Amino acid sequence: LKLVDEAGKTVPYVLLKPYQGVSSALEIAFPANDIPAAGYQTYYLVPGKNPCDEKKTCEISLDTEIDASKPQRNQGSNLYENDFFRLQIDAVTGEASLFDKHLKAQTIQKASILGVEERRGNYIWNMAPSGRTFPSILKSIETLDNNAVWCRILVRGEVYGMPFLQTYTLYRGFPEILLENEIDWKEPRWVRLQQIFIPAEKSATVCYAVPFGQVAFPQTMGEITKGCFDELDLDLRKSLRLCRQWVDVGTAESGLTIGCDHRMWEFKDELLASYMIRGAGFCGAVTLDAGGKLGNVARPPADKYRFRYLLRPRYGSLR
């Protein structure tokens, strides 16, 4: 089967999952452009050939390909390049750097997952760190697929004894990168897991969305960073922010906007740290055993947790 739009133009698609039963159904992914904001666009599956595998989204250069000719060298990085970006993933650390081909400049360097150990705080405000941080350990890098729709790269690793999966998706035809993290959380763990982004431009301005507008860091409301009482430590108040939907880093003329599906970020020492998940030793609930002894309830429960980021270049002003 092939997919066509309203004008009869063939659109490549990726088959995600087929369903068989009383009737047949397909779950597919495909690029949908110029969809009306308050309307719809119709696509049709008709007899024909799907051209998905006839083109590639990325040119790929794997570090392992050099081993045959230079087996005693130091390891380097894997490169994934489409019309808009050059994504570089370190073959030793798994850290990712991003080069914008339109701007002819690197925008992000050494993006990674980091564990910040805590001293068993609560789920509201007590986040006292132990002073130790734990970088992630790379297990493998794998190209899942590279076709006319997208190129997907899977990074497997471990942080603070917990496995994780990172999937980078680069698209053909439009400048976006989707980063999806899946954390296999084990309980109990007194650690906060962060997705780290380090801007390549040291003088870049950080802006973030708030209800009905945006704010440039380190601006805050009123007296929040002064001597007024708050449960949070003053230094943490200066760097911690609840951001609505996106964070942008760059200059007045250009930058990189990072869309996210969760709100808590920390901006400190030229580093953007998105809080994904953290272990809390205390919450509002307690346990009571048969002998009448009270116990704490740790959060969150063991499970697989997913976090998504959409990286999109900004060419022009935020306003």
C-alpha positions as CSV (number, residue, x, y, z in Angstrom):
1,L,0.0,0.0,0.0
2,K,1.1,3.6,-0.6
3,L,-0.1,6.8,1.1
4,V,-1.3,9.8,-0.9
5,D,-2.5,13.2,0.0
6,E,-5.5,15.1,-1.3
7,A,-3.7,16.0,-4.5
8,G,-2.7,12.5,-5.2
9,K,1.0,13.0,-4.2
10,T,2.7,10.0,-2.7
11,V,3.8,10.4,0.9
12,P,6.4,8.0,2.4
13,Y,5.4,6.4,5.7
14,V,6.8,4.1,8.3
15,L,4.7,1.1,9.4
16,L,4.7,1.0,13.2
17,K,2.3,-1.8,13.9
18,P,-0.2,-3.9,11.9
19,Y,-3.4,-5.1,13.5
20,Q,-5.2,-8.3,12.4
21,G,-8.7,-9.4,13.5
22,V,-12.2,-9.1,12.1
23,S,-10.6,-6.3,10.0
24,S,-7.1,-5.1,9.3
25,A,-5.6,-1.8,10.5
26,L,-2.2,-0.2,10.3
27,E,-0.5,2.2,12.7
28,I,1.8,4.5,10.6
29,A,4.0,7.6,10.9
30,F,4.4,10.1,8.1
31,P,5.2,13.8,7.5
32,A,2.1,15.9,7.5
33,N,2.8,19.4,6.3
34,D,0.7,22.6,6.1
35,I,-2.2,21.3,8.2
36,P,-4.7,24.1,8.9
37,A,-4.7,25.3,12.5
38,A,-8.4,24.8,12.9
39,G,-9.0,22.2,10.2
40,Y,-7.8,18.9,8.8
41,Q,-6.1,17.3,5.8
42,T,-7.0,13.9,4.4
43,Y,-4.6,11.2,3.4
44,Y,-5.5,7.9,1.7
45,L,-4.0,4.4,1.6
46,V,-4.3,3.1,-1.9
47,P,-2.7,0.1,-3.8
48,G,0.9,0.8,-4.7
49,K,4.4,0.9,-3.4
50,N,5.6,2.7,-0.3
51,P,8.8,4.7,-1.2
52,C,9.9,4.8,2.4
53,D,13.1,2.8,1.8
54,E,14.1,4.6,-1.5
55,K,15.8,7.5,0.3
56,K,17.7,8.1,3.5
57,T,17.3,10.9,6.0
58,C,20.9,11.0,7.3
59,E,24.4,10.4,6.1
60,I,25.9,8.2,8.8
61,S,29.5,7.9,9.8
62,L,30.1,5.4,12.6
63,D,33.2,5.5,14.7
64,T,33.6,1.7,14.5
65,E,34.1,1.9,10.7
66,I,37.6,3.3,11.4
67,D,38.7,0.4,13.5
68,A,39.6,-1.8,10.6
69,S,42.2,0.6,9.4
70,K,43.2,2.1,12.7
71,P,42.6,-0.4,15.5
72,Q,45.0,1.2,18.0
73,R,43.5,4.7,17.8
74,N,41.5,6.5,20.5
75,Q,37.7,6.3,20.0
76,G,35.9,9.3,18.6
77,S,32.2,9.9,17.7
78,N,29.3,8.8,15.5
79,L,28.1,11.4,13.1
80,Y,24.5,11.7,11.8
81,E,23.9,14.4,9.2
82,N,20.7,15.5,7.4
83,D,19.9,18.8,5.6
84,F,19.7,20.8,8.8
85,F,21.8,19.3,11.5
86,R,25.0,17.4,12.3
87,L,24.4,15.3,15.4
88,Q,27.5,13.9,17.0
89,I,27.3,11.2,19.7
90,D,30.5,10.4,21.6
91,A,31.3,6.7,21.2
92,V,32.8,6.5,24.8
93,T,30.5,8.7,26.9
94,G,27.3,8.9,24.8
95,E,27.3,12.7,25.1
96,A,25.6,14.4,22.2
97,S,26.5,17.7,20.4
98,L,24.5,19.5,17.8
99,F,25.7,21.6,14.9
100,D,23.2,23.8,13.0
101,K,24.1,23.9,9.3
102,H,22.0,27.0,8.6
103,L,23.7,29.0,11.4
104,K,27.0,27.3,10.6
105,A,27.5,27.0,14.4
106,Q,27.3,24.5,17.2
107,T,24.3,25.1,19.4
108,I,24.5,22.3,22.1
109,Q,27.5,20.4,23.4
110,K,27.8,17.3,25.7
111,A,24.1,16.7,26.2
112,S,23.7,13.8,28.6
113,I,21.8,12.2,31.5
114,L,23.3,13.0,35.0
115,G,22.5,11.7,38.4
116,V,22.7,14.2,41.4
117,E,22.7,12.3,44.7
118,E,20.5,13.6,47.5
119,R,20.2,12.9,51.3
120,R,16.7,11.5,51.3
121,G,14.6,14.6,51.1
122,N,10.8,15.0,50.8
123,Y,8.7,15.5,47.7
124,I,7.9,19.2,48.3
125,W,11.0,21.2,49.1
126,N,13.8,19.2,50.9
127,M,16.3,18.5,48.1
128,A,19.6,18.5,50.1
129,P,22.4,17.1,47.8
130,S,25.1,14.7,49.1
131,G,27.7,16.5,47.0
132,R,28.2,13.6,44.6
133,T,27.2,13.5,40.9
134,F,27.0,10.4,38.7
135,P,27.6,10.6,34.9
136,S,25.8,8.1,32.8
137,I,27.6,5.0,31.5
138,L,27.2,4.2,27.8
139,K,26.3,0.6,26.9
140,S,25.7,0.8,23.1
141,I,24.6,3.0,20.2
142,E,22.4,1.6,17.5
143,T,20.8,3.0,14.4
144,L,17.1,1.8,14.5
145,D,16.2,2.9,11.0
146,N,17.2,5.5,8.4
147,N,14.7,6.0,5.6
148,A,12.7,8.7,3.7
149,V,10.7,9.7,6.9
150,W,13.3,9.8,9.7
151,C,16.6,8.5,11.1
152,R,16.4,7.1,14.7
153,I,19.3,6.4,16.9
154,L,19.0,4.4,20.1
155,V,21.5,5.0,23.0
156,R,21.5,2.5,25.8
157,G,23.1,3.3,29.1
158,E,22.9,3.3,32.9
159,V,23.0,5.9,35.5
160,Y,23.0,5.4,39.3
161,G,22.4,1.7,38.7
162,M,19.3,2.3,36.6
163,P,19.1,1.4,32.9
164,F,17.9,4.0,30.4
165,L,17.1,4.3,26.7
166,Q,17.6,7.5,24.7
167,T,16.1,7.8,21.2
168,Y,17.1,10.6,18.9
169,T,14.9,11.1,15.9
170,L,16.0,13.3,13.0
171,Y,13.4,14.1,10.3
172,R,13.7,14.4,6.6
173,G,12.3,17.7,5.3
174,F,12.0,19.8,8.4
175,P,14.4,21.0,11.1
176,E,13.5,19.3,14.4
177,I,15.0,16.6,16.6
178,L,13.0,14.6,19.0
179,L,14.8,13.3,22.1
180,E,12.9,10.6,24.1
181,N,14.3,9.3,27.4
182,E,13.0,6.1,29.1
183,I,14.2,5.6,32.7
184,D,13.9,2.2,34.3
185,W,13.5,3.5,37.8
186,K,14.4,1.2,40.7
187,E,13.2,2.0,44.3
188,P,14.3,3.4,46.6
189,R,16.9,5.8,45.1
190,W,17.8,9.1,46.6
191,V,18.9,10.8,43.4
192,R,17.5,13.3,40.9
193,L,18.0,12.4,37.3
194,Q,18.5,15.3,34.9
195,Q,18.8,15.8,31.2
196,I,21.7,18.1,30.7
197,F,22.1,20.6,27.8
198,I,25.3,22.8,27.6
199,P,25.0,25.7,25.3
200,A,27.9,26.1,23.0
201,E,27.7,29.9,23.1
202,K,28.8,30.9,26.6
203,S,27.2,34.3,26.4
204,A,23.8,32.9,25.3
205,T,20.6,34.2,26.9
206,V,18.2,31.7,28.4
207,C,14.5,32.5,28.1
208,Y,11.6,30.3,29.1
209,A,7.8,30.3,28.8
210,V,5.4,31.3,31.6
211,P,1.6,31.6,31.5
212,F,0.8,34.4,29.1
213,G,4.4,35.2,28.2
214,Q,8.1,34.6,28.6
215,V,10.9,35.5,31.0
216,A,14.6,36.0,30.5
217,F,16.7,34.2,33.2
218,P,17.7,35.3,35.9
219,Q,14.6,37.6,36.1
220,T,12.1,36.5,38.8
221,M,8.9,37.8,40.4
222,G,9.2,40.5,43.1
223,E,11.3,39.6,46.1
224,I,11.7,35.8,45.5
225,T,15.5,35.8,45.4
226,K,15.9,38.2,48.4
227,G,15.5,37.7,52.1
228,C,11.9,36.7,52.3
229,F,11.0,33.3,53.8
230,D,10.6,30.3,51.6
231,E,11.0,26.5,52.1
232,L,13.6,26.4,49.4
233,D,17.2,27.3,50.0
234,L,18.1,30.8,48.6
235,D,20.8,29.5,46.2
236,L,18.4,26.9,44.8
237,R,15.7,29.6,44.4
238,K,18.1,31.6,42.3
239,S,18.7,28.8,39.8
240,L,15.5,26.7,39.9
241,R,12.6,27.5,37.6
242,L,9.2,26.1,36.6
243,C,9.0,26.5,32.8
244,R,5.9,26.2,30.7
245,Q,6.4,24.0,27.6
246,W,9.7,25.4,26.3
247,V,13.2,26.8,27.1
248,D,15.2,28.9,24.6
249,V,18.9,29.5,24.5
250,G,20.6,31.9,22.1
251,T,20.8,35.5,21.0
252,A,18.3,38.1,19.9
253,E,18.8,36.9,16.3
254,S,18.9,33.1,16.6
255,G,18.9,30.3,19.0
256,L,17.6,26.8,19.9
257,T,14.2,26.2,21.4
258,I,13.8,23.1,23.6
259,G,10.2,21.9,24.0
260,C,9.6,19.7,27.0
261,D,6.7,17.8,28.6
262,H,7.6,18.6,32.2
263,R,8.3,21.8,34.0
264,M,11.2,21.9,36.4
265,W,14.6,23.2,35.2
266,E,17.8,24.4,36.8
267,F,20.0,27.1,35.1
268,K,23.4,27.3,36.7
269,D,27.0,27.7,35.6
270,E,26.2,27.9,31.9
271,L,24.3,24.6,32.1
272,L,20.6,23.8,31.5
273,A,19.4,20.9,33.7
274,S,16.0,19.5,33.1
275,Y,14.6,17.6,36.1
276,M,13.2,14.3,34.9
277,I,12.6,12.3,38.0
278,R,13.9,12.3,41.6
279,G,13.6,9.9,44.6
280,A,11.9,11.3,47.7
281,G,12.1,9.5,51.0
282,F,9.2,11.3,52.6
283,C,5.7,12.1,51.4
284,G,2.3,12.8,52.9
285,A,1.5,9.1,53.4
286,V,2.9,6.7,56.0
287,T,2.7,2.9,56.6
288,L,1.5,1.2,59.7
289,D,2.5,-2.3,60.5
290,A,0.8,-4.9,62.7
291,G,2.9,-3.8,65.7
292,G,1.8,-0.1,65.3
293,K,5.2,1.0,63.9
294,L,5.1,3.9,61.4
295,G,7.1,3.9,58.2
296,N,7.9,6.3,55.4
297,V,6.6,5.9,51.9
298,A,9.2,6.5,49.2
299,R,8.3,8.0,45.9
300,P,8.2,7.4,43.0
301,P,7.3,3.7,42.7
302,A,9.5,1.4,40.6
303,D,8.4,1.7,36.9
304,K,9.5,2.9,33.5
305,Y,9.2,6.7,33.1
306,R,9.4,8.6,29.8
307,F,10.4,12.2,29.1
308,R,10.4,14.0,25.7
309,Y,12.2,17.0,24.3
310,L,11.7,18.6,20.9
311,L,14.8,20.6,19.7
312,R,13.9,23.2,17.1
313,P,16.3,26.0,15.7
314,R,15.1,29.6,16.0
315,Y,16.0,31.9,13.1
316,G,14.9,35.4,14.2
317,S,13.5,37.0,17.4
318,L,11.5,35.2,20.0
319,R,8.9,38.0,19.8
